[in-house]
Amino acid sequence: MDTREHIKAILHKLHHFSDEHVDLFYNMIAVRQIKKNGVLLKPGQVCNFISIVLKGSLRIYHEDEDKQHTLSFFTEDSWVADHGSFVSQRPSSNIIQAMESSELAIISIQNLHKLIEQDQLFMILGRILGDLTIPQQLSVHHTSPQDRYDTLMQQHPDWIIRFPQKHLSSYLGITPETFSRVKRKHLFS
C-alpha cells in the first residue's frame, strides 16, 4: 500500500473523508524516517505537530532523577504527539523516542489550522487529541500489578514481544521483578 492509501485508511477510521479531503490532508504532511532510538521530541521543545506512525513504534516518557517513566507506546497507524505541549503550545517535559526504525507522517499545527480553515470537516481531527492524552485506564493506585498486566494483555498483547520488559514495567508502574512475576503467573494460569 502506498503512503497516500495508508493515510486514507487511517483517516477513514475517524470519518469517511472524500478523496479530495484525503488529498488536502496528504498535501499538508511531511514523511520522515527516524532511526531506532532517534528522538522526535525533547524536553524543552514545543510539540507543534501531530504524527501518524506508518511503520515502526515509538514511546513517550519523562525522566526524573535517573529513572524513566514510560507514559505510552505508539505502533503502526497510531497518532503521536505530546498532548499537553500540543494543546498549550508550551515546552514539553516529555521525550518521544523511536523504539524501532520508524516512518512517520507529520502534520504541523500550522498546516492543521490551514486544513480547518479550508474545510470545517477537519475539526473532526480533534478526536485524535483525546487519544493522545496520557492513558488513565491503568489505575496504578487502584489496581493490582496482576490486573494491570492482564489489562495490558487484553488491550495490547503484541506489546509484550515488541517492547523491552523494563519499559513495559515502567508503563505499568511496577518493578521489572514484579513484571516478571506477574508475567510468569499469567503464562501459567
TORVOPA-681877 format. One record per residue (C-alpha): residue in one letter; x, y, z. Coordinates in steps of 0.05 Angstrom, whole numbers, plus 5000, padded with zeros to 4 digits. Each point is the difference from the previous one (the first is absolute). Layout:
   rest     xx     yy     zz
      A      X      Y      Z
...
This chain:
   rest     xx     yy     zz
      M   5000   5000   5000
      D   5028   5068   4982
      T   5005   5056   5051
      R   4938   5038   4975
      E   4957   4937   5003
      H   5028   4984   5069
      I   4982   5070   5025
      K   4932   4995   4968
      A   4987   4935   5038
      I   5021   5033   5066
      L   4957   5062   4987
      H   4941   4955   4984
      K   5003   4972   5071
      L   4980   5070   5023
      H   4951   5018   4946
      H   4985   4982   4928
      F   5039   5056   4968
      S   4992   5012   4925
      D   5060   4991   4954
      E   5004   5076   4996
      H   5006   5004   5075
      V   5053   4946   5002
      D   5039   5037   4946
      L   4996   5065   5040
      F   5026   4964   5062
      Y   5053   4962   4961
      N   5027   5064   4970
      M   5010   5030   5069
      I   5042   4943   5029
      A   5074   4986   4999
      V   5024   4928   5002
      R   5060   4990   5046
      Q   5045   4941   5016
      I   5026   4992   5071
      K   5052   4949   5018
      K   4994   4955   5061
      N   5011   5041   5064
      G   4993   5065   4959
      V   4962   5055   5035
      L   4938   5035   4971
      L   4990   5047   5059
      K   5047   5021   5056
      P   4985   5034   5067
      G   4998   5075   4990
      Q   4973   4995   4929
      V   4929   5019   4983
      C   4960   4944   4968
      N   4975   5039   4939
      F   4981   4938   4960
      I   4959   4937   4999
      S   5029   4937   4968
      I   4973   4935   4974
      V   5043   4938   5007
      L   5002   4969   4931
      K   5054   4948   5019
      G   5035   4985   5065
      S   4986   5021   5071
      L   5013   5056   5050
      R   4991   5014   5074
      I   4988   5063   5040
      Y   5034   5005   5067
      H   5029   5048   5050
      E   5060   4996   5045
      D   5010   5020   5072
      E   5064   4989   5037
      D   5029   4939   4964
      K   4934   4966   4986
      Q   4957   4997   4937
      H   4924   4998   5005
      T   4968   4972   4937
      L   4932   5034   4989
      S   4979   4965   4936
      F   5021   4963   4937
      F   4979   5013   4928
      T   5000   4948   4945
      E   4979   4999   4927
      D   4939   5043   4984
      S   5004   5036   5067
      W   4998   5076   5006
      V   5060   5027   5040
      A   5010   5066   5036
      D   5011   5028   5070
      H   4928   5020   5015
      G   5015   5050   5054
      S   5054   5036   4961
      F   4960   4998   4936
      V   4937   5030   5030
      S   5035   5053   5043
      Q   5057   5013   4949
      R   5047   5000   5060
      P   5066   4962   5006
      S   4994   4926   5013
      S   5029   4963   5059
      N   4994   4934   4962
      I   5041   4963   4949
      I   4972   4965   4939
      Q   5050   4948   4976
      A   5000   4948   4944
      M   5002   4929   5028
      E   5013   4973   4930
      S   5019   5032   4936
      S   4936   5037   4982
      E   4966   5038   4945
      L   4953   5056   5020
      A   4952   5046   4964
      I   5005   5067   5036
      I   4952   5058   4996
      S   5018   5066   5033
      I   4951   5038   5042
      Q   5002   5056   4949
      N   4980   4952   4944
      L   4947   4970   5044
      H   4971   5070   5009
      K   5003   5012   4925
      L   4961   4936   4988
      I   4946   5021   5050
      E   4997   5069   4966
      Q   4990   4966   4933
      D   4946   4952   5025
      Q   4968   4996   5069
      L   4994   4925   4990
      F   5073   4995   5022
      M   4977   5021   5070
      I   4985   4926   5007
      L   5075   4990   5006
      G   4992   5027   5070
      R   4976   4931   5019
      I   5071   4976   4997
      L   5020   5048   5055
      G   4958   4959   5049
      D   5040   4938   4980
      L   5065   5037   5013
      T   4986   5014   5073
      I   5040   4959   5049
      P   4960   4936   5011
      Q   4966   4998   5067
      Q   4971   4930   4991
      L   5059   4968   5035
      S   4976   5027   5068
      V   5069   4990   5030
      H   4976   5017   5070
      H   4934   4961   4996
      T   5017   4934   4967
      S   5050   4945   5015
      P   5061   4988   4957
      Q   4967   4936   4975
      D   4937   5038   4979
      R   5042   5052   4963
      Y   5039   4945   4964
      D   4936   4963   4982
      T   4971   5066   4972
      L   5062   5010   4959
      M   4994   4930   4972
      Q   4928   5011   4982
      Q   5011   5068   4967
      H   5070   4992   4969
      P   5024   4928   5001
      D   5052   5015   4946
      W   5036   5050   5045
      I   5027   4942   5042
      I   5044   4976   4943
      R   5011   5068   4970
      F   5026   5043   5058
      P   5054   4988   5053
      Q   4976   4975   5067
      K   5031   5060   5036
      H   4956   5048   4959
      L   4938   4958   5008
      S   5010   4995   5076
      S   5009   5076   5003
      Y   4936   5009   4959
      L   4963   4955   5050
      G   5030   5035   5060
      I   5034   4938   5027
      T   5071   4976   5009
      P   5032   4954   4947
      E   5001   4945   5052
      T   4925   5006   5014
      F   4989   5003   4925
      S   5037   4933   4991
      R   4959   4969   5057
      V   4932   5022   4973
      K   5020   4981   4929
      R   5019   4930   5024
      K   4935   4995   5040
      H   4961   5021   4939
      L   5034   4948   4956
      F   4985   4943   5048
      S   4929   5019   5019
